[in-house]
């Protein structure tokens, strides 16, 4: 899998509600209407103190513009799912993503003391590692 650092929405700790840095979808004028552009969200450090976190994709006309929710793009994870290694994903950029800037908004319920995520647009779908997937022993 190839990850372009310019397409990483969020990588690191989340302890309160907030927004990721905006990501430019470059010259795509209707980005959600193209061939599926995969998105990945994974928990890289288990959350402590979180009751749930809701992740919503937002779009805008510019990096400093007014961001609005992309309808149908919310993903809620309960405390039981906020464990290291949990992978959730929107299969691809939603078709109603029509603006050139994207960010991730997250709403935290509870008093979070630790927890981290990784969220990015990917070049291809990533199905996760399975034991024996990479040669090594012959």
SEGUDREN-155321 format. One record per residue (C-alpha): x, y, z; residue in one letter; residue number from 1. Coordinates in nm, 4 decimals, decimal comma. Layout:
        c1        c2        c3  type  seq
         X         Y         Z     A  NUM
...
END
This chain:
        c1        c2        c3  type  seq
    0,0000    0,0000    0,0000     X    1
    0,1261    0,3462   -0,0852     X    2
    0,0250    0,6366    0,1407     X    3
    0,0733    0,9912    0,0148     X    4
    0,1572    1,2120    0,3146     X    5
   -0,0431    1,4937    0,1508     X    6
   -0,3600    1,2845    0,1863     X    7
   -0,3370    1,2045    0,5583     X    8
   -0,6319    1,3621    0,7352     X    9
   -0,5291    1,2734    1,0895     X   10
   -0,2486    1,0825    1,2557     X   11
   -0,2090    1,0983    1,6303     X   12
   -0,3802    1,1499    1,9619     X   13
   -0,7393    1,2631    2,0014     X   14
   -0,8544    1,3656    2,3486     X   15
   -1,1294    1,6155    2,2631     X   16
   -1,3647    1,7044    1,9797     X   17
   -1,1998    1,8820    1,6883     X   18
   -1,0977    1,8809    1,3237     X   19
   -0,8150    1,7372    1,1204     X   20
   -0,6025    1,9485    0,8941     X   21
   -0,7699    2,0056    0,5568     X   22
   -0,6534    1,7957    0,2633     X   23
   -0,6546    1,9313   -0,0904     X   24
   -0,8256    1,7090   -0,3420     X   25
   -0,6188    1,8978   -0,6011     X   26
   -0,7715    1,9465   -0,9414     X   27
   -1,0669    1,7184   -0,8784     X   28
   -1,3760    1,9265   -0,9424     X   29
   -1,6243    1,6567   -0,8383     X   30
   -1,3998    1,4206   -0,6397     X   31
   -1,6735    1,1837   -0,5213     X   32
   -1,7898    1,1198   -0,8780     X   33
   -1,4643    0,9585   -0,9901     X   34
   -1,3509    0,6006   -0,9576     X   35
   -1,3669    0,4962   -0,5926     X   36
   -1,1023    0,6742   -0,3833     X   37
   -1,0551    0,4577   -0,0703     X   38
   -1,0540    0,6050    0,2801     X   39
   -0,9155    0,4319    0,5869     X   40
   -0,9678    0,5008    0,9545     X   41
   -0,7907    0,2879    1,2143     X   42
   -0,7347    0,3049    1,5871     X   43
   -0,3588    0,3091    1,6449     X   44
   -0,3749    0,3373    2,0255     X   45
   -0,6673    0,2161    2,2362     X   46
   -0,8858    0,4915    2,3789     X   47
   -0,9223    0,5328    2,7526     X   48
   -1,2206    0,7213    2,8937     X   49
   -1,4110    0,7540    2,5660     X   50
   -1,7773    0,6560    2,5605     X   51
   -1,7901    0,6971    2,1824     X   52
   -1,6424    0,9003    1,8984     X   53
   -1,8288    1,0120    1,5879     X   54
   -1,6231    1,0841    1,2777     X   55
   -1,7715    1,2968    0,9991     X   56
   -1,6198    1,3954    0,6658     X   57
   -1,6518    1,7652    0,5841     X   58
   -1,5844    1,9610    0,2657     X   59
   -1,5166    2,3223    0,1640     X   60
   -1,4245    2,5385   -0,1329     X   61
   -1,0892    2,6379    0,0223     X   62
   -0,8603    2,5357    0,3070     X   63
   -0,9799    2,8312    0,5132     X   64
   -1,3402    2,8234    0,3910     X   65
   -1,6525    2,7141    0,5710     X   66
   -1,6553    2,3362    0,6063     X   67
   -1,9875    2,1538    0,5932     X   68
   -2,0723    1,7915    0,6707     X   69
   -2,0939    1,5533    0,3771     X   70
   -2,4378    1,3957    0,4110     X   71
   -2,4251    1,0296    0,5087     X   72
   -2,0554    1,0354    0,5958     X   73
   -2,0770    1,0004    0,9752     X   74
   -1,9261    0,6954    1,1400     X   75
   -1,9806    0,6355    1,5131     X   76
   -1,7632    0,4025    1,7189     X   77
   -1,8698    0,2915    2,0661     X   78
   -1,6160    0,2412    2,3446     X   79
   -1,5889   -0,1320    2,2710     X   80
   -1,4663   -0,0562    1,9171     X   81
   -1,2065    0,2003    2,0244     X   82
   -0,9350   -0,0606    2,0704     X   83
   -0,5955   -0,0721    1,9031     X   84
   -0,6127   -0,2359    1,5639     X   85
   -0,9793   -0,1584    1,4936     X   86
   -1,0114   -0,0636    1,1295     X   87
   -1,3169    0,1186    1,0025     X   88
   -1,3507    0,2718    0,6642     X   89
   -1,5744    0,4453    0,4303     X   90
   -1,5400    0,2235    0,1270     X   91
   -1,4560    0,5318   -0,0754     X   92
   -1,4979    0,9051   -0,0907     X   93
   -1,8765    0,9640   -0,0858     X   94
   -2,0296    1,0517   -0,4252     X   95
   -2,1735    1,3710   -0,2765     X   96
   -1,8216    1,5016   -0,2044     X   97
   -1,8221    1,7861   -0,4552     X   98
   -1,5711    2,0383   -0,3187     X   99
   -1,1910    2,0477   -0,3480     X  100
   -1,1059    2,0430    0,0264     X  101
   -1,1723    1,7641    0,2759     X  102
   -1,1262    1,7288    0,6507     X  103
   -1,2282    1,4921    0,9293     X  104
   -1,4403    1,6244    1,2146     X  105
   -1,4530    1,4154    1,5316     X  106
   -1,6927    1,4469    1,8228     X  107
   -1,5759    1,2817    2,1435     X  108
   -1,8131    1,1652    2,4193     X  109
   -1,6525    1,1036    2,7557     X  110
   -1,3302    1,2191    2,9181     X  111
   -1,0525    1,0830    2,6996     X  112
   -0,7089    1,0461    2,8562     X  113
   -0,5450    0,8626    2,5678     X  114
   -0,6134    0,7262    2,2223     X  115
   -0,4880    0,7755    1,8672     X  116
   -0,6123    0,7287    1,5133     X  117
   -0,4862    0,7250    1,1577     X  118
   -0,7152    0,8441    0,8778     X  119
   -0,6154    0,8963    0,5148     X  120
   -0,7231    0,8770    0,1554     X  121
   -0,5469    0,5821   -0,0025     X  122
   -0,4328    0,4887   -0,3488     X  123
   -0,5813    0,1415   -0,3265     X  124
   -0,7973   -0,0498   -0,0814     X  125
   -0,6065   -0,1882    0,2138     X  126
   -0,7390   -0,5156    0,3516     X  127
   -0,5084   -0,5493    0,6490     X  128
   -0,2194   -0,7818    0,7219     X  129
   -0,2718   -1,1533    0,7720     X  130
   -0,0160   -1,3937    0,9160     X  131
    0,1961   -1,5391    0,6340     X  132
    0,0928   -1,2706    0,3843     X  133
    0,4508   -1,1646    0,3186     X  134
    0,6953   -1,4381    0,2097     X  135
    0,9843   -1,4539    0,4547     X  136
    0,9784   -1,8279    0,5202     X  137
    0,9950   -2,0689    0,2303     X  138
END
